[in-house]
Amino acid sequence: MRAITLIESFLQSRAAKNCRPKTISWYGMILYPFARDFPELPARPEMIEAYLAPRGPEPETKHAYY
């Protein structure tokens, strides 16, 4: 499945739930680089974990990204 398709769907769902435009923009800023690096969703969680690893050791940081 294409990552960009899921991201666009997610952002539309946030707009439908009346999230603030700034919040939706922030989600996009975080998620679009993931879609660039993984146009197709990875089949294994290890690939996503490796992508998240350099983004900070704190679980809260990783949670903020995804």
N, C-alpha and C positions, 0 to 999 in steps of 0.2 A: 504494500500500500504506500502511496506517495505521502510523505511527511507534510508537504505544503498543503495538500487537500485537507488533512486533519487539522492543521494549524488554522487555516481559513475558516473551517467549520467551528473550531473552538472560539475564535475571535468573534464570529457572528453570534454564537450562543451567548457570549459575554455582553455583546451589544443588546441582544434581546432581553437580557436580565438587567438592563439599565446600568451596567457598569460605566463608570466615568470614562470619557474618551482618553484621558491621560493614563488610566489603568490599562485600557485595551492597547494603547500604544506601547506601554511598558512590556506587556505580554509579548507583543510582536517583536520588540527589540530583543527580547530574550530567546524567543522561539525561532525566528527566521534564520539565525546563524546555525541552529541545529539542523534545519531543513537544508541549508546549503551544504553542510558536511555530510548529511545522511538523506539524500533525496528519496531513497526508499527506506522505510523503517527497518532498523536492524532486526534480524531474526533472533538474536541472542541478547539477553540482558547485559552480558559482559561488555559488549560493544558500547552500550549506553553508559555503563559504569566507568569505562575507560574515558569516555568523553567528559563525564562529570568530574573525574578525579582531580584535574588541575584547577578546578574552579573554587577550591577552598576545602579545607578539611572539616569545617563545621557542617553538621546536617542541615542547619537552618539556611546556610548559603546554597546548598544543593537544592533544598526544597524551594527556595525562591526562584531558582532557575527553572525547575520543573515540578 
